[in-house]
Amino acid sequence: MSVYEMRTYTLQVGKMAEAVKLYTEIGYPILERDGFAKNLVGYWQADTGMINQLVHLWRFDNDAARRAFWAGLYGNKDFIETFAPKLRALLVSQEVKLLVSAPWGPRP
């Protein structure tokens, strides 16, 4: 059964443009180059409600695959040393939810 991980990053007010630039120029290119983007369902920016949030959804075959993925990404020197510290400086909070598919309806 697939496992989905939804990560919600709440940014400091006024820092969304900087976060978008970081992801566009550094973060996402690293994910693509090093094969991590294959698990990505998508990224979204909150437009109403709790604004100043980036939401991303990841899909994994199982929990072991999810854990291996994050271990690999956290072991990626470019991502951890070049991108992550710059993004962390913009964050207020991070929420991670693990989701499993309901037995009905479409699945990404």
CYANA upper distance limits for C-alpha pairs under 8 A (distance plus 0.5 A):
  1 MET  CA     61 ASP  CA      6.93
  1 MET  CA     62 ASN  CA      6.79
  1 MET  CA    100 VAL  CA      7.94
  1 MET  CA    101 SER  CA      8.19
  2 SER  CA     59 ARG  CA      7.31
  2 SER  CA     60 PHE  CA      6.15
  2 SER  CA     61 ASP  CA      5.03
  2 SER  CA     62 ASN  CA      5.95
  2 SER  CA    100 VAL  CA      6.94
  2 SER  CA    101 SER  CA      7.48
  3 VAL  CA     59 ARG  CA      6.43
  3 VAL  CA     60 PHE  CA      5.70
  3 VAL  CA     61 ASP  CA      6.68
  3 VAL  CA     62 ASN  CA      6.01
  3 VAL  CA     63 ASP  CA      7.06
  3 VAL  CA     66 ARG  CA      8.28
  3 VAL  CA     98 LEU  CA      7.34
  3 VAL  CA     99 LEU  CA      6.40
  3 VAL  CA    100 VAL  CA      5.58
  3 VAL  CA    101 SER  CA      7.87
  4 TYR  CA     57 LEU  CA      7.22
  4 TYR  CA     58 TRP  CA      5.98
  4 TYR  CA     59 ARG  CA      5.07
  4 TYR  CA     60 PHE  CA      6.72
  4 TYR  CA     98 LEU  CA      6.27
  4 TYR  CA     99 LEU  CA      5.40
  4 TYR  CA    100 VAL  CA      6.61
  4 TYR  CA    101 SER  CA      8.45
  5 GLU  CA     57 LEU  CA      6.15
  5 GLU  CA     58 TRP  CA      5.59
  5 GLU  CA     59 ARG  CA      7.05
  5 GLU  CA     96 VAL  CA      7.31
  5 GLU  CA     97 LYS  CA      6.16
  5 GLU  CA     98 LEU  CA      5.12
  5 GLU  CA     99 LEU  CA      6.56
  6 MET  CA     55 VAL  CA      7.47
  6 MET  CA     56 HIS  CA      6.23
  6 MET  CA     57 LEU  CA      4.99
  6 MET  CA     58 TRP  CA      6.96
  6 MET  CA     96 VAL  CA      6.25
  6 MET  CA     97 LYS  CA      5.67
  6 MET  CA     98 LEU  CA      6.96
  6 MET  CA     99 LEU  CA      7.98
  7 ARG  CA     55 VAL  CA      6.14
  7 ARG  CA     56 HIS  CA      5.81
  7 ARG  CA     57 LEU  CA      6.93
  7 ARG  CA     94 GLN  CA      7.56
  7 ARG  CA     95 GLU  CA      6.17
  7 ARG  CA     96 VAL  CA      5.06
  7 ARG  CA     97 LYS  CA      7.00
  8 THR  CA     53 GLN  CA      7.02
  8 THR  CA     54 LEU  CA      6.22
  8 THR  CA     55 VAL  CA      4.93
  8 THR  CA     56 HIS  CA      7.08
  8 THR  CA     94 GLN  CA      6.22
  8 THR  CA     95 GLU  CA      5.61
  8 THR  CA     96 VAL  CA      7.00
  9 TYR  CA     53 GLN  CA      5.95
  9 TYR  CA     54 LEU  CA      5.67
  9 TYR  CA     55 VAL  CA      6.87
  9 TYR  CA     91 LEU  CA      7.18
  9 TYR  CA     92 VAL  CA      8.15
  9 TYR  CA     93 SER  CA      6.46
  9 TYR  CA     94 GLN  CA      5.08
  9 TYR  CA     95 GLU  CA      7.03
 10 THR  CA     52 ASN  CA      6.30
 10 THR  CA     53 GLN  CA      4.93
 10 THR  CA     54 LEU  CA      7.10
 10 THR  CA     91 LEU  CA      6.37
 10 THR  CA     92 VAL  CA      6.00
 10 THR  CA     93 SER  CA      5.73
 10 THR  CA     94 GLN  CA      6.78
 11 LEU  CA     15 LYS  CA      6.80
 11 LEU  CA     16 MET  CA      7.18
 11 LEU  CA     52 ASN  CA      5.82
 11 LEU  CA     53 GLN  CA      6.40
 11 LEU  CA     54 LEU  CA      8.24
 11 LEU  CA     90 LEU  CA      6.17
 11 LEU  CA     91 LEU  CA      4.92
 11 LEU  CA     92 VAL  CA      5.82
 11 LEU  CA     93 SER  CA      7.70
 12 GLN  CA     16 MET  CA      8.28
 12 GLN  CA     52 ASN  CA      7.53
 12 GLN  CA     90 LEU  CA      6.30
 12 GLN  CA     91 LEU  CA      6.36
 12 GLN  CA     92 VAL  CA      6.22
 13 VAL  CA     52 ASN  CA      6.82
 14 GLY  CA     52 ASN  CA      8.32
 15 LYS  CA     19 ALA  CA      6.79
 15 LYS  CA     52 ASN  CA      8.34
 15 LYS  CA     90 LEU  CA      6.90
 16 MET  CA     20 VAL  CA      6.59
 16 MET  CA     52 ASN  CA      6.83
 16 MET  CA     53 GLN  CA      8.41
 17 ALA  CA     21 LYS  CA      6.69
 18 GLU  CA     22 LEU  CA      6.73
 19 ALA  CA     23 TYR  CA      6.71
 19 ALA  CA     87 LEU  CA      6.95
 19 ALA  CA     90 LEU  CA      7.74
 20 VAL  CA     24 THR  CA      6.46
 21 LYS  CA     25 GLU  CA      6.38
 22 LEU  CA     26 ILE  CA      5.94
 22 LEU  CA     27 GLY  CA      6.68
 22 LEU  CA     83 PHE  CA      7.71
 22 LEU  CA     86 LYS  CA      8.21
 22 LEU  CA     87 LEU  CA      7.69
 23 TYR  CA     27 GLY  CA      4.81
 23 TYR  CA     28 TYR  CA      5.72
 23 TYR  CA     29 PRO  CA      8.32
 24 THR  CA     28 TYR  CA      6.37
 24 THR  CA     29 PRO  CA      7.61
 25 GLU  CA     29 PRO  CA      7.21
 26 ILE  CA     30 ILE  CA      6.84
 26 ILE  CA     82 THR  CA      8.32
 26 ILE  CA     83 PHE  CA      6.70
 27 GLY  CA     31 LEU  CA      6.92
 27 GLY  CA     79 PHE  CA      7.21
 27 GLY  CA     83 PHE  CA      6.18
 27 GLY  CA     84 ALA  CA      8.46
 28 TYR  CA     32 GLU  CA      6.65
 28 TYR  CA     37 ALA  CA      8.24
 29 PRO  CA     33 ARG  CA      6.39
 30 ILE  CA     34 ASP  CA      6.46
 30 ILE  CA     78 ASP  CA      7.80
 30 ILE  CA     79 PHE  CA      7.05
 31 LEU  CA     35 GLY  CA      6.59
 31 LEU  CA     36 PHE  CA      5.22
 31 LEU  CA     37 ALA  CA      5.57
 31 LEU  CA     79 PHE  CA      8.49
 32 GLU  CA     36 PHE  CA      6.56
 32 GLU  CA     37 ALA  CA      5.53
 32 GLU  CA     38 LYS  CA      8.20
 36 PHE  CA     40 LEU  CA      8.14
 36 PHE  CA     69 PHE  CA      8.13
 36 PHE  CA     73 LEU  CA      7.75
 39 ASN  CA     58 TRP  CA      6.02
 39 ASN  CA     59 ARG  CA      5.78
 39 ASN  CA     60 PHE  CA      6.98
 40 LEU  CA     56 HIS  CA      8.23
 40 LEU  CA     57 LEU  CA      6.76
 40 LEU  CA     58 TRP  CA      5.05
 40 LEU  CA     59 ARG  CA      6.83
 41 VAL  CA     56 HIS  CA      8.04
 41 VAL  CA     57 LEU  CA      5.86
 41 VAL  CA     58 TRP  CA      5.83
 41 VAL  CA     59 ARG  CA      6.94
 41 VAL  CA    108 PRO  CA      7.72
 42 GLY  CA     56 HIS  CA      6.17
 42 GLY  CA     57 LEU  CA      6.11
 42 GLY  CA     58 TRP  CA      7.82
 43 TYR  CA     54 LEU  CA      7.55
 43 TYR  CA     55 VAL  CA      6.18
 43 TYR  CA     56 HIS  CA      4.80
 43 TYR  CA     57 LEU  CA      7.15
 44 TRP  CA     54 LEU  CA      6.31
 44 TRP  CA     55 VAL  CA      5.59
 44 TRP  CA     56 HIS  CA      6.72
 45 GLN  CA     51 ILE  CA      8.49
 45 GLN  CA     52 ASN  CA      8.11
 45 GLN  CA     53 GLN  CA      6.43
 45 GLN  CA     54 LEU  CA      5.28
 45 GLN  CA     55 VAL  CA      6.77
 46 ALA  CA     50 MET  CA      7.35
 46 ALA  CA     51 ILE  CA      5.63
 46 ALA  CA     52 ASN  CA      7.00
 46 ALA  CA     53 GLN  CA      5.83
 46 ALA  CA     54 LEU  CA      6.91
 46 ALA  CA     55 VAL  CA      7.92
 47 ASP  CA     51 ILE  CA      6.35
 60 PHE  CA     65 ALA  CA      6.50
 60 PHE  CA     66 ARG  CA      6.06
 61 ASP  CA     65 ALA  CA      6.69
 61 ASP  CA     66 ARG  CA      8.11
 62 ASN  CA     66 ARG  CA      6.89
 63 ASP  CA     67 ARG  CA      6.65
 64 ALA  CA     68 ALA  CA      6.65
 65 ALA  CA     69 PHE  CA      6.53
 66 ARG  CA     70 TRP  CA      6.90
 67 ARG  CA     71 ALA  CA      6.64
 68 ALA  CA     72 GLY  CA      6.61
 69 PHE  CA     73 LEU  CA      6.72
 70 TRP  CA     74 TYR  CA      6.37
 71 ALA  CA     75 GLY  CA      6.57
 72 GLY  CA     76 ASN  CA      6.88
 73 LEU  CA     79 PHE  CA      7.71
 73 LEU  CA     80 ILE  CA      8.46
 74 TYR  CA     79 PHE  CA      7.96
 74 TYR  CA     80 ILE  CA      6.74
 75 GLY  CA     80 ILE  CA      7.85
 76 ASN  CA     80 ILE  CA      6.62
 77 LYS  CA     81 GLU  CA      6.15
 77 LYS  CA     82 THR  CA      8.14
 78 ASP  CA     82 THR  CA      5.73
 78 ASP  CA     83 PHE  CA      7.50
 79 PHE  CA     83 PHE  CA      5.59
 79 PHE  CA     84 ALA  CA      6.58
 80 ILE  CA     84 ALA  CA      5.56
 80 ILE  CA     85 PRO  CA      7.60
 81 GLU  CA     85 PRO  CA      7.10
 82 THR  CA     86 LYS  CA      7.85
 83 PHE  CA     87 LEU  CA      6.93
 84 ALA  CA     88 ARG  CA      6.46
 85 PRO  CA     89 ALA  CA      6.81
 86 LYS  CA     90 LEU  CA      7.64
 87 LEU  CA     91 LEU  CA      7.26
101 SER  CA    107 ARG  CA      7.57
